[in-house]
Every structure is written in structure tokens, then in C-alpha cells.
């Protein structure tokens, strides 16, 4: 009797299940008028510093909460909490990304009825987070000058699935061989017309444009619910 093999699409099924839960998260956020922004970046891009600067700039305008995903420690969630917002830590236990189940568990610890803006800091990684939807309204990718100008070409999936790209640490441009035009061409080829913000979270250069864009986005989502 001939032996046959059957391929089980495990990865596909996992992603479908995650997408279903992500939609449930999105429905919950919409019902409570909470706008969620998912920040993704590689380690060392300055993600937490930019998030802290963003919270400090906008907390007088919105009721903000935070979720931090990391393999270990509460260091980044502690930095969020120091700004005065409620912050929930998710330790992934080795997983290189947040997924919809993890966020669902975190949402249960937040008073969403009293939250206008939820900031999600994903695990530092340029591969895995792109595949796992969370239910956020906006996905933002933070790149940085020291990483090099080739990242859009090497990690195309990450750059395709976002609404904005932030290029952080532009204060270091004089010290690195970074071709801004080459970087922009790579980004535009993957995601034409997306919003792009070169800035320095350290010096403050370019932050106002980023803040204004985020305010416009958040107000847009909240206005659609009224």
C-alpha cells in the first residue's frame, strides 16, 4: 500500500487564529474609543526614548496608557510609568514578538474606558512583529541612522505593513555613512506615500512634525466614532 504524506499548514493556521484575535482586540478598542499605536523597531533604535518623549508631549491632551513587550525585565515599562501613565509589562519568555493573545491579556489590565491613546512597544525585532497583527489602529516603524541605510531593502515585509516610518538619531548623520536618498527610495518602493519623519529623540529635532501627525491621526479615529 503506497505511503502518502500530508502537509499541515501549521504556520498559516497560527497566523489566521492570531488575526481573528487581533480583530477582537480592535473591536474592543473601537468600542471604548481607544486608539492603539504599535511601535516596532530593532534593538537600539531609540524606541523607548521616542515613546517617552511622545507621551510627555501628548499626555496633557490625551489619557494615555502603555503596553511594553520584551523578552525579559520591566525596564522599558518602568520608563513609561515614570511619565505618570499606567504601563503594563508583557514578558514574552523568549518570543521575538507580541501577538494578539498577549495584547488581549494586557488590555484586560487597562481601564480602556478612561484611555484615549494606547501606546504599544513591541519587542525589538525587524522580522517577527511584521507577521503578527495585534489589532492596533496604526503601525509605526522606527529606524535609526546607526543601523544603516539598507534596512528597507533587507527587511521589506516590515516596511510594507506600516503607516509611518521614523528615522531616529539624525543628529548622528555627520558620523555615519548614511545615504538618506537611498533609504527613502527603498521605503517608497515598498510603501509609496507613507509618512516619513526624520528626527532626533535626543535633541528634539523633527519631533514637532511627528507629534502633529500623530495628533491628527488620533483625532481622526476619535472623530469617526462621534
C-alpha positions in Angstrom: 0.0 0.0 0.0 1.5 3.3 -1.0 2.5 5.7 1.7 1.3 9.3 1.3 2.2 12.4 3.2 0.1 15.3 4.2 1.4 18.8 4.8 -0.3 20.6 7.7 -0.1 24.3 7.2 0.7 25.0 10.9 2.1 28.5 10.4 -0.8 29.6 8.3 -3.3 28.3 10.8 -1.4 30.1 13.6 -1.5 33.4 11.8 -5.2 33.0 10.9 -6.0 32.4 14.6 -3.9 35.4 15.6 -5.7 37.6 13.0 -9.1 36.5 14.4 -8.0 37.5 17.9 -6.5 40.7 16.6 -9.8 41.7 15.2 -11.4 41.0 18.6 -8.8 43.4 20.1 -9.6 46.0 17.5 -13.3 45.7 18.2 -12.8 46.2 21.9 -10.6 49.2 21.3 -13.2 50.7 19.0 -16.0 50.2 21.5 -14.0 52.0 24.1 -12.8 54.8 21.8 -9.2 53.9 22.4 -6.7 54.4 19.6 -3.8 52.0 19.7 -0.4 52.6 18.1 2.0 49.7 17.7 5.7 50.8 17.7 8.2 48.4 16.1 12.0 48.7 15.7 15.2 46.8 16.1 17.0 46.9 19.4 18.8 50.1 20.0 16.9 52.2 17.5 15.7 54.5 20.3 12.1 53.2 20.5 11.6 53.7 24.2 13.2 57.1 24.3 10.9 58.3 21.4 7.9 56.8 23.1 8.7 58.6 26.4 9.1 61.9 24.5 5.8 61.3 22.8 3.9 60.5 26.0 5.4 63.6 27.6 4.2 65.8 24.7 0.7 64.4 24.4 -0.3 63.4 27.9 -1.9 66.8 28.5 -4.1 66.2 25.5 -5.0 62.5 25.8 -5.5 60.0 28.5 -2.6 57.6 27.7 -1.7 54.0 28.7 1.2 51.9 27.6 2.0 48.2 26.9 5.6 47.1 26.7 6.7 43.8 25.2 10.1 42.5 26.0 11.8 39.1 26.4 12.7 39.9 30.0 12.8 42.7 32.6 10.4 45.6 33.2 12.9 48.3 32.3 11.0 49.9 29.4 7.6 49.7 31.1 9.2 51.4 34.1 10.3 54.2 31.9 6.8 54.6 30.6 5.4 54.6 34.1 7.8 57.3 35.2 5.9 59.7 32.9 2.8 59.1 35.0 0.8 56.8 32.7 -0.4 53.3 33.5 2.0 50.8 31.9 1.6 47.1 31.6 4.7 44.8 31.0 4.5 41.7 28.8 7.4 39.4 29.1 7.3 37.1 26.1 9.6 34.4 27.7 11.8 34.3 24.6 9.3 35.0 21.8 10.6 37.7 19.4 7.3 39.5 19.0 4.0 40.4 20.7 0.9 38.6 19.4 -2.8 39.2 19.7 -3.3 36.9 22.7 -0.5 38.7 24.7 -2.2 42.1 23.9 -5.6 40.7 24.8 -4.2 39.8 28.2 -2.7 43.2 28.7 -5.9 45.0 27.6 -7.7 43.3 30.5 -5.4 45.1 32.9 -6.1 48.6 31.5 -9.2 50.8 32.0 -9.9 51.4 28.3 -12.9 53.4 29.1 -10.5 56.0 30.6 -7.9 55.7 27.8 -7.8 57.7 24.6 -4.4 56.6 23.4 -2.7 53.2 23.9 1.0 53.1 23.1 2.3 49.6 22.4 6.0 49.0 22.4 6.7 45.7 20.5 9.7 43.5 21.0 12.8 44.8 19.3 13.0 42.8 16.1 12.7 43.6 12.4 11.2 40.2 11.3 8.7 38.6 13.6 6.5 41.6 14.6 5.5 42.1 10.9 3.7 38.8 10.8 1.6 39.1 13.9 -1.3 41.6 13.9 -2.3 43.0 17.2 -5.4 44.9 16.4 -3.7 48.3 16.6 -5.1 51.2 14.5 -1.6 52.4 13.5 1.7 50.6 13.0 4.9 52.7 13.2 8.4 51.6 12.4 11.4 53.3 14.0 14.7 53.0 12.1 17.9 54.8 13.1 20.9 56.2 11.4 23.5 53.8 13.0 21.6 50.8 11.7 22.5 51.8 8.1 20.5 52.9 5.1 20.0 49.4 3.7 17.3 48.2 6.1 14.3 48.7 3.8 16.0 46.5 1.3 16.9 43.8 3.8 13.6 43.7 5.8 10.9 44.6 3.2 8.0 43.0 5.0 8.4 45.2 8.0 8.4 48.4 5.9 5.4 47.3 3.9 3.0 47.0 6.8 3.3 50.3 8.5 1.6 53.7 8.2 4.7 55.7 9.2 8.5 55.4 9.3 10.5 57.4 11.7 14.2 57.8 11.1 15.7 58.4 14.5 19.1 59.7 15.6 19.6 62.1 12.7 21.9 64.0 15.0 24.4 61.3 14.2 24.3 61.7 10.4 27.7 63.5 10.3 29.3 60.5 11.9 27.8 57.7 9.7 27.9 56.9 6.0 24.1 57.1 5.7 22.6 57.9 2.3 19.2 59.5 3.0 18.1 59.4 -0.6 18.9 55.7 -0.9 17.0 54.9 2.3 14.0 56.9 1.1 13.9 55.2 -2.3 13.8 51.8 -0.5 11.0 52.9 1.7 9.0 54.5 -1.1 9.4 51.4 -3.3 7.9 49.2 -0.6 5.3 51.6 0.7 4.6 54.5 -1.6 3.3 57.7 0.0 3.7 56.7 3.6 4.5 59.3 6.2 8.2 59.8 6.9 9.7 61.6 9.9 13.5 62.1 10.2 14.1 63.2 13.8 16.3 63.0 16.9 14.5 61.9 20.1 17.7 63.0 21.9 17.9 66.6 20.6 14.3 67.1 19.8 14.9 68.0 16.1 11.9 67.0 14.0 9.7 65.9 16.9 7.1 68.5 16.4 6.2 67.2 12.9 5.9 63.7 14.3 3.7 64.9 17.2 1.4 66.8 14.9 0.9 63.8 12.6 0.1 61.5 15.5 -2.4 64.0 16.9 -4.0 64.3 13.5 -4.3 60.5 13.3 -5.6 60.0 16.8 -8.2 62.8 16.4 -9.2 61.4 13.1 -10.0 58.0 14.6 -11.8 59.5 17.6 -13.9 61.9 15.3 -15.0 58.9 13.3 -16.6 57.5 16.4 -18.6 60.6 17.3 
